[in-house]
């Protein structure tokens, strides 16, 4: 009889601690998932910002060329 009670207590303890380990593993997996989602969002933002920066550089280069052309036209007109 005592052996059965000890086995029941042992099984109960294993279930309780096993459930605790499962709960900890679940919490850890949720945290890992949140971190991975955050990393993906940061990567997408970085790509979007790099694209925007490239567009701004292209605009700046285009405007600098236009300014250079205008300065050359007015510089040539003033020389005459």
N, CA, C and O atoms as CSV, one atom per row, in Angstrom:
chain,resi,resn,atom,element,x,y,z
A,1,UNK,N,N,0.825,-1.195,0.000
A,1,UNK,CA,C,0.000,0.000,0.000
A,1,UNK,C,C,0.866,1.254,0.000
A,1,UNK,O,O,0.595,2.214,-0.720
A,2,UNK,N,N,1.915,1.225,0.825
A,2,UNK,CA,C,2.819,2.378,0.899
A,2,UNK,C,C,3.536,2.589,-0.426
A,2,UNK,O,O,3.807,3.721,-0.828
A,3,UNK,N,N,3.840,1.481,-1.098
A,3,UNK,CA,C,4.529,1.579,-2.388
A,3,UNK,C,C,3.637,2.286,-3.406
A,3,UNK,O,O,4.113,3.108,-4.188
A,4,UNK,N,N,2.360,1.968,-3.394
A,4,UNK,CA,C,1.413,2.588,-4.323
A,4,UNK,C,C,1.305,4.085,-4.047
A,4,UNK,O,O,1.272,4.887,-4.980
A,5,UNK,N,N,1.250,4.462,-2.783
A,5,UNK,CA,C,1.157,5.880,-2.414
A,5,UNK,C,C,2.426,6.614,-2.854
A,5,UNK,O,O,2.354,7.720,-3.390
A,6,UNK,N,N,3.582,5.998,-2.625
A,6,UNK,CA,C,4.859,6.611,-3.038
A,6,UNK,C,C,4.893,6.765,-4.553
A,6,UNK,O,O,5.327,7.798,-5.062
A,7,UNK,N,N,4.439,5.746,-5.276
A,7,UNK,CA,C,4.413,5.827,-6.737
A,7,UNK,C,C,3.460,6.921,-7.216
A,7,UNK,O,O,3.773,7.654,-8.154
A,8,UNK,N,N,2.312,7.028,-6.578
A,8,UNK,CA,C,1.355,8.079,-6.946
A,8,UNK,C,C,1.964,9.455,-6.698
A,8,UNK,O,O,1.841,10.351,-7.533
A,9,UNK,N,N,2.616,9.620,-5.561
A,9,UNK,CA,C,3.264,10.906,-5.249
A,9,UNK,C,C,4.379,11.189,-6.257
A,9,UNK,O,O,4.519,12.315,-6.734
A,10,UNK,N,N,5.164,10.174,-6.574
A,10,UNK,CA,C,6.256,10.328,-7.535
A,10,UNK,C,C,5.726,10.717,-8.913
A,10,UNK,O,O,6.253,11.621,-9.561
A,11,UNK,N,N,4.685,10.027,-9.347
A,11,UNK,CA,C,4.078,10.345,-10.642
A,11,UNK,C,C,3.498,11.756,-10.629
A,11,UNK,O,O,3.627,12.491,-11.608
A,12,UNK,N,N,2.867,12.131,-9.533
A,12,UNK,CA,C,2.308,13.482,-9.416
A,12,UNK,C,C,3.404,14.541,-9.514
A,12,UNK,O,O,3.250,15.548,-10.205
A,13,UNK,N,N,4.510,14.301,-8.814
A,13,UNK,CA,C,5.628,15.249,-8.871
A,13,UNK,C,C,6.202,15.353,-10.282
A,13,UNK,O,O,6.515,16.443,-10.761
A,14,UNK,N,N,6.332,14.211,-10.933
A,14,UNK,CA,C,6.852,14.228,-12.302
A,14,UNK,C,C,5.918,14.984,-13.244
A,14,UNK,O,O,6.371,15.727,-14.114
A,15,UNK,N,N,4.619,14.791,-13.065
A,15,UNK,CA,C,3.646,15.500,-13.900
A,15,UNK,C,C,3.711,16.997,-13.639
A,15,UNK,O,O,3.691,17.798,-14.573
A,16,UNK,N,N,3.790,17.375,-12.357
A,16,UNK,CA,C,3.832,18.799,-12.006
A,16,UNK,C,C,5.095,19.447,-12.572
A,16,UNK,O,O,5.021,20.488,-13.225
A,17,UNK,N,N,6.261,18.828,-12.320
A,17,UNK,CA,C,7.510,19.419,-12.808
A,17,UNK,C,C,7.618,19.328,-14.326
A,17,UNK,O,O,8.164,20.223,-14.971
A,18,UNK,N,N,7.099,18.254,-14.887
A,18,UNK,CA,C,7.081,18.135,-16.347
A,18,UNK,C,C,6.214,19.210,-16.973
A,18,UNK,O,O,6.571,19.802,-17.992
A,19,UNK,N,N,5.067,19.455,-16.351
A,19,UNK,CA,C,4.187,20.524,-16.837
A,19,UNK,C,C,4.848,21.884,-16.714
A,19,UNK,O,O,4.686,22.751,-17.573
A,20,UNK,N,N,5.596,22.056,-15.631
A,20,UNK,CA,C,6.335,23.312,-15.459
A,20,UNK,C,C,7.383,23.491,-16.537
A,20,UNK,O,O,7.562,24.585,-17.073
A,21,UNK,N,N,8.072,22.411,-16.849
A,21,UNK,CA,C,9.083,22.482,-17.916
A,21,UNK,C,C,8.432,22.775,-19.257
A,21,UNK,O,O,8.966,23.536,-20.064
A,22,UNK,N,N,7.272,22.163,-19.490
A,22,UNK,CA,C,6.555,22.424,-20.739
A,22,UNK,C,C,6.124,23.885,-20.802
A,22,UNK,O,O,6.227,24.526,-21.848
A,23,UNK,N,N,5.643,24.401,-19.685
A,23,UNK,CA,C,5.227,25.803,-19.646
A,23,UNK,C,C,6.411,26.728,-19.895
A,23,UNK,O,O,6.281,27.716,-20.618
A,24,UNK,N,N,7.561,26.422,-19.308
A,24,UNK,CA,C,8.761,27.234,-19.543
A,24,UNK,C,C,9.207,27.157,-20.999
A,24,UNK,O,O,9.595,28.164,-21.592
A,25,UNK,N,N,9.148,25.965,-21.566
A,25,UNK,CA,C,9.527,25.808,-22.971
A,25,UNK,C,C,8.573,26.583,-23.872
A,25,UNK,O,O,9.000,27.196,-24.850
A,26,UNK,N,N,7.291,26.556,-23.548
A,26,UNK,CA,C,6.300,27.300,-24.328
A,26,UNK,C,C,6.574,28.800,-24.247
A,26,UNK,O,O,6.536,29.501,-25.259
A,27,UNK,N,N,6.851,29.286,-23.036
A,27,UNK,CA,C,7.145,30.714,-22.868
A,27,UNK,C,C,8.399,31.098,-23.649
A,27,UNK,O,O,8.452,32.160,-24.268
A,28,UNK,N,N,9.387,30.244,-23.615
A,28,UNK,CA,C,10.632,30.511,-24.347
A,28,UNK,C,C,10.382,30.533,-25.852
A,28,UNK,O,O,10.942,31.366,-26.563
A,29,UNK,N,N,9.543,29.622,-26.336
A,29,UNK,CA,C,9.249,29.603,-27.771
A,29,UNK,C,C,8.473,30.846,-28.186
A,29,UNK,O,O,8.687,31.376,-29.277
A,30,UNK,N,N,7.579,31.312,-27.332
A,30,UNK,CA,C,6.838,32.547,-27.628
A,30,UNK,C,C,7.785,33.737,-27.694
A,30,UNK,O,O,7.662,34.600,-28.563
A,31,UNK,N,N,8.730,33.766,-26.764
A,31,UNK,CA,C,9.701,34.862,-26.742
A,31,UNK,C,C,10.576,34.818,-27.996
A,31,UNK,O,O,10.853,35.854,-28.602
A,32,UNK,N,N,11.005,33.621,-28.379
A,32,UNK,CA,C,11.822,33.471,-29.580
A,32,UNK,C,C,11.042,33.894,-30.819
A,32,UNK,O,O,11.595,34.524,-31.721
A,33,UNK,N,N,9.764,33.549,-30.861
A,33,UNK,CA,C,8.927,33.937,-31.995
A,33,UNK,C,C,8.794,35.452,-32.059
A,33,UNK,O,O,8.876,36.035,-33.140
A,34,UNK,N,N,8.592,36.092,-30.918
A,34,UNK,CA,C,8.477,37.552,-30.882
A,34,UNK,C,C,9.774,38.210,-31.340
A,34,UNK,O,O,9.747,39.197,-32.075
A,35,UNK,N,N,10.902,37.668,-30.911
A,35,UNK,CA,C,12.192,38.222,-31.332
A,35,UNK,C,C,12.404,38.053,-32.832
A,35,UNK,O,O,12.924,38.953,-33.491
A,36,UNK,N,N,12.008,36.915,-33.367
A,36,UNK,CA,C,12.179,36.702,-34.804
A,36,UNK,C,C,11.267,37.621,-35.602
A,36,UNK,O,O,11.670,38.138,-36.644
A,37,UNK,N,N,10.046,37.830,-35.128
A,37,UNK,CA,C,9.142,38.758,-35.810
A,37,UNK,C,C,9.706,40.173,-35.776
A,37,UNK,O,O,9.625,40.905,-36.763
A,38,UNK,N,N,10.273,40.550,-34.645
A,38,UNK,CA,C,10.877,41.881,-34.531
A,38,UNK,C,C,12.052,42.016,-35.494
A,38,UNK,O,O,12.227,43.060,-36.122
A,39,UNK,N,N,12.858,40.961,-35.610
A,39,UNK,CA,C,13.999,40.994,-36.525
A,39,UNK,C,C,13.537,41.146,-37.968
A,39,UNK,O,O,14.150,41.881,-38.743
A,40,UNK,N,N,12.468,40.460,-38.332
A,40,UNK,CA,C,11.938,40.566,-39.692
A,40,UNK,C,C,11.434,41.981,-39.952
A,40,UNK,O,O,11.684,42.541,-41.020
A,41,UNK,N,N,10.731,42.560,-38.989
A,41,UNK,CA,C,10.225,43.924,-39.141
A,41,UNK,C,C,11.383,44.903,-39.291
A,41,UNK,O,O,11.344,45.787,-40.148
A,42,UNK,N,N,12.416,44.750,-38.461
A,42,UNK,CA,C,13.576,45.638,-38.553
A,42,UNK,C,C,14.270,45.497,-39.900
A,42,UNK,O,O,14.729,46.488,-40.467
A,43,UNK,N,N,14.351,44.275,-40.417
A,43,UNK,CA,C,14.978,44.058,-41.714
A,43,UNK,C,C,14.167,44.731,-42.819
A,43,UNK,O,O,14.733,45.362,-43.712
A,44,UNK,N,N,12.841,44.596,-42.759
A,44,UNK,CA,C,11.989,45.244,-43.765
A,44,UNK,C,C,12.111,46.759,-43.691
A,44,UNK,O,O,12.157,47.431,-44.721
A,45,UNK,N,N,12.163,47.298,-42.477
A,45,UNK,CA,C,12.336,48.743,-42.323
A,45,UNK,C,C,13.679,49.194,-42.873
A,45,UNK,O,O,13.765,50.230,-43.532
A,46,UNK,N,N,14.717,48.429,-42.609
A,46,UNK,CA,C,16.044,48.785,-43.118
A,46,UNK,C,C,16.048,48.800,-44.641
A,46,UNK,O,O,16.605,49.711,-45.254
A,47,UNK,N,N,15.429,47.796,-45.251
A,47,UNK,CA,C,15.368,47.740,-46.712
A,47,UNK,C,C,14.593,48.935,-47.253
A,47,UNK,O,O,15.009,49.556,-48.232
A,48,UNK,N,N,13.468,49.259,-46.620
A,48,UNK,CA,C,12.669,50.401,-47.064
A,48,UNK,C,C,13.459,51.698,-46.930
A,48,UNK,O,O,13.412,52.547,-47.819
A,49,UNK,N,N,14.181,51.854,-45.832
A,49,UNK,CA,C,14.984,53.066,-45.644
A,49,UNK,C,C,16.132,53.143,-46.641
A,49,UNK,O,O,16.457,54.226,-47.127
A,50,UNK,N,N,16.746,52.012,-46.949
A,50,UNK,CA,C,17.815,52.005,-47.949
A,50,UNK,C,C,17.267,52.380,-49.319
A,50,UNK,O,O,17.911,53.123,-50.060
A,51,UNK,N,N,16.081,51.873,-49.665
A,51,UNK,CA,C,15.451,52.240,-50.934
A,51,UNK,C,C,15.144,53.729,-50.977
A,51,UNK,O,O,15.383,54.394,-51.985
A,52,UNK,N,N,14.614,54.244,-49.881
A,52,UNK,CA,C,14.292,55.664,-49.817
A,52,UNK,C,C,15.567,56.506,-49.930
A,52,UNK,O,O,15.574,57.534,-50.607
A,53,UNK,N,N,16.623,56.079,-49.282
A,53,UNK,CA,C,17.894,56.795,-49.353
A,53,UNK,C,C,18.438,56.785,-50.779
A,53,UNK,O,O,18.960,57.796,-51.247
A,54,UNK,N,N,18.321,55.662,-51.467
A,54,UNK,CA,C,18.779,55.578,-52.857
A,54,UNK,C,C,17.980,56.527,-53.744
A,54,UNK,O,O,18.545,57.194,-54.611
A,55,UNK,N,N,16.667,56.589,-53.527
A,55,UNK,CA,C,15.835,57.513,-54.301
A,55,UNK,C,C,16.241,58.961,-54.034
A,55,UNK,O,O,16.321,59.767,-54.961
A,56,UNK,N,N,16.495,59.288,-52.778
A,56,UNK,CA,C,16.906,60.651,-52.431
A,56,UNK,C,C,18.255,60.989,-53.060
A,56,UNK,O,O,18.462,62.120,-53.500
A,57,UNK,N,N,19.162,60.038,-53.107
A,57,UNK,CA,C,20.459,60.270,-53.756
A,57,UNK,C,C,20.270,60.536,-55.241
A,57,UNK,O,O,20.885,61.445,-55.799
A,58,UNK,N,N,19.411,59.734,-55.886
A,58,UNK,CA,C,19.143,59.941,-57.308
A,58,UNK,C,C,18.556,61.322,-57.556
A,58,UNK,O,O,18.953,62.001,-58.503
A,59,UNK,N,N,17.618,61.747,-56.720
A,59,UNK,CA,C,17.028,63.078,-56.859
A,59,UNK,C,C,18.087,64.159,-56.689
A,59,UNK,O,O,18.118,65.130,-57.445
A,60,UNK,N,N,18.958,63.986,-55.689
A,60,UNK,CA,C,20.003,64.981,-55.429
A,60,UNK,C,C,20.958,65.072,-56.614
A,60,UNK,O,O,21.330,66.170,-57.027
A,61,UNK,N,N,21.357,63.927,-57.162
A,61,UNK,CA,C,22.259,63.920,-58.315
A,61,UNK,C,C,21.597,64.602,-59.501
A,61,UNK,O,O,22.231,65.385,-60.208
A,62,UNK,N,N,20.322,64.304,-59.718
A,62,UNK,CA,C,19.582,64.929,-60.819
A,62,UNK,C,C,19.513,66.442,-60.628
A,62,UNK,O,O,19.743,67.195,-61.574
A,63,UNK,N,N,19.202,66.888,-59.425
A,63,UNK,CA,C,19.121,68.324,-59.159
A,63,UNK,C,C,20.487,68.992,-59.285
A,63,UNK,O,O,20.578,70.122,-59.764
A,64,UNK,N,N,21.543,68.312,-58.865
A,64,UNK,CA,C,22.885,68.872,-59.021
A,64,UNK,C,C,23.247,69.019,-60.490
A,64,UNK,O,O,23.886,69.998,-60.877
A,65,UNK,N,N,22.842,68.050,-61.317
A,65,UNK,CA,C,23.096,68.152,-62.761
A,65,UNK,C,C,22.321,69.322,-63.357
A,65,UNK,O,O,22.860,70.082,-64.162
A,66,UNK,N,N,21.058,69.466,-62.963
A,66,UNK,CA,C,20.262,70.591,-63.455
A,66,UNK,C,C,20.887,71.916,-63.046
A,66,UNK,O,O,20.965,72.840,-63.855
A,67,UNK,N,N,21.330,72.017,-61.805
A,67,UNK,CA,C,21.966,73.237,-61.320
A,67,UNK,C,C,23.239,73.519,-62.099
A,67,UNK,O,O,23.509,74.666,-62.456
A,68,UNK,N,N,24.011,72.498,-62.360
A,68,UNK,CA,C,25.240,72.664,-63.132
A,68,UNK,C,C,24.928,73.145,-64.544
A,68,UNK,O,O,25.613,74.026,-65.064
A,69,UNK,N,N,23.896,72.574,-65.170
A,69,UNK,CA,C,23.495,73.006,-66.513
A,69,UNK,C,C,23.058,74.463,-66.509
A,69,UNK,O,O,23.438,75.234,-67.390
A,70,UNK,N,N,22.266,74.835,-65.527
A,70,UNK,CA,C,21.789,76.222,-65.435
A,70,UNK,C,C,22.964,77.164,-65.215
A,70,UNK,O,O,23.039,78.219,-65.844
A,71,UNK,N,N,23.877,76.794,-64.333
A,71,UNK,CA,C,25.044,77.639,-64.086
A,71,UNK,C,C,25.897,77.768,-65.340
A,71,UNK,O,O,26.425,78.843,-65.623
A,72,UNK,N,N,26.035,76.682,-66.092
A,72,UNK,CA,C,26.810,76.735,-67.334
A,72,UNK,C,C,26.134,77.634,-68.358
A,72,UNK,O,O,26.812,78.394,-69.050
A,73,UNK,N,N,24.799,77.560,-68.469
A,73,UNK,CA,C,24.067,78.403,-69.424
A,73,UNK,C,C,24.228,79.869,-69.072
A,73,UNK,O,O,24.522,80.690,-69.941
A,74,UNK,N,N,24.037,80.206,-67.801
A,74,UNK,CA,C,24.153,81.604,-67.387
A,74,UNK,C,C,25.604,82.058,-67.402
A,74,UNK,O,O,25.882,83.232,-67.648
A,75,UNK,N,N,26.515,81.162,-67.147
A,75,UNK,CA,C,27.935,81.508,-67.208
A,75,UNK,C,C,28.351,81.808,-68.632
A,75,UNK,O,O,29.119,82.739,-68.875
A,76,UNK,N,N,27.842,81.013,-69.590
A,76,UNK,CA,C,28.141,81.245,-70.999
A,76,UNK,C,C,27.479,82.527,-71.482
A,76,UNK,O,O,28.063,83.259,-72.282
A,77,UNK,N,N,26.269,82.809,-71.010
A,77,UNK,CA,C,25.546,84.017,-71.427
A,77,UNK,C,C,26.244,85.262,-70.892
A,77,UNK,O,O,26.279,86.282,-71.580
A,78,UNK,N,N,26.789,85.208,-69.712
A,78,UNK,CA,C,27.473,86.359,-69.124
A,78,UNK,C,C,28.806,86.624,-69.804
A,78,UNK,O,O,29.256,87.769,-69.834
A,79,UNK,N,N,29.442,85.613,-70.344
A,79,UNK,CA,C,30.725,85.780,-71.022
A,79,UNK,C,C,30.555,86.507,-72.345
A,79,UNK,O,O,31.458,87.214,-72.793
A,80,UNK,N,N,29.410,86.334,-72.963
A,80,UNK,CA,C,29.175,86.949,-74.273
A,80,UNK,C,C,28.829,88.354,-74.072
A,80,UNK,O,O,28.587,89.075,-75.040
